[in-house]
Amino acid sequence: MKGRYLQQGMFAAVFAVAAQSQAATAVDFSNLVEQVSPAVVSVNVVKKMTQEELLQQQVPEILKRFFGNQVIIPQQRMPQEKTAYGSAFFISKDGYLLTNHHVVEDASKVTIVLNDRREIDAKVVGSDARTDVALLKVEGTSYPTLTPGNVDQLKVGQPVLAIGSPFGFDYSASAGIVSAKSRNMQGENSVPFIQTDAALNPGNSGGPLFNQSGQVIGVNSRIFSGTGGYMGLSFSIPIDVAMDIADQLKKNGKVTRSYLGVAMQDVDRNLAEAYKLPKPEGALVTQVAPNSPAEKAGLKAGDVILKYNGSAISRTSELLNYLNRTSPNQSIQLEILRDDKMRQIQAILSTSPDDTPAKESANTSTAAKKGPVIGVAIRSLSEAEVKQLGLKGGVLIQDVNRGGLASQSKMLPGDVVTKINNKAVLNANDFIEAVAELKNNTVARVAIIRAGQPAILGLRIQ
């Protein structure tokens, strides 16, 4: 009996906390929704269907059960395009809008729908896959705009409001609270996401996330779900990150990032004790890329980076955020812990080897500027990887843009490139220079290591 009463008391306490949580999020956003809705739009997109999607439609379900997607059937006439939808919002009166990269990726036509039901064709000014930010432009003036808020002042527990077009139901509002800040998704380090419990679903992508003052604090980007629908975990791109990307896309049509050249991990309790730190903090350097700014500055594996330009580093995501917001060719000051002693190290960041260098960059090689864009993210192999594979060097393909030249030539993440047209590729610079020499309407021979086995791909440049 005693145990049951304790259990009942526990449930009562849980219900009381839940009731308090519901009361805290029961904020009247009606005036705010009326105020900001005119600046939010629905996005209708027409996209070309991939061969895989066409095959999925052509193969009957009964055949898939027995043969998967490998069955070959006669060619059928069918639509080669599909429609998709999302959300966006105005950031300037002359018609610039923010949305997500994945909303307009591979789009052949983009149309926005205003809250007065007017439809306007939009142009994709630029798009960045790593941050999932895209910039749109429509003709006209005097559009209603939204005011960016200060993400640094955002606190966990504060109420937030999202407006978008979930499942195509335009101008739907959902509310919640900030669940966490500077959240990094697994395998990604370009965006310190704002996590909320505001209900987001397909179609909300690209819409704004507001604070109680009606200021935009984020661009709704994705959810964490096992079903494809909302499960209480929603993620938004901080507005300062999105606006920085938008400015670069507006000026250059592309994004240029800085490069330090280190692999890092968080410091846990055991490592903090091993390094004699008072608490788990800093970013532990696990690898230093050859010929990178980090190597030239003297950083070594085993160093713990504790400060970046005087700002304390609590975890790796904070350092990555600082690096992503610093322009290439700038000098940075790092405070590190090495051999139980604090040291000051100065490094000059370069342009990330997996990005197209900015046109204005004075220190960028001519070869890198003229090369075709093949759609890959790369990095040089570490010394340990080189020894493990028994190579003199190489370049790891970290990511392949869907629909790009590399993807069309069947290049995959995890491939290690060792030669391009019989020219040795020992590091990222070799890769960039070799790609820069490739001509249109040719096919390059690319020697790779895939799953430990050598292979050669034909990279078609068109």
MOLINKA-V770580 format. One record per helix or strand. SS is the DSSP state (h for helix, s for strand). FROM is the first residue (numbers start at 1). TO is the last residue. Records with the same first field share a line. If there is no record, write none. Layout:
SS = FROM-TO  FROM-TO
//
This chain:
h = 2-25  30-39  51-58  61-67  101-104  151-153  166-168  239-252  269-274  293-297  316-324  366-370  383-389  405-408  428-436
s = 40-48  81-90  96-99  107-113  119-128  133-137  148-148  159-164  172-183  193-196  208-210  216-223  234-238  258-259  262-266  283-288  304-308  311-312  331-338  341-348  350-351  376-380  395-400  416-420  423-424  442-450  453-461
//
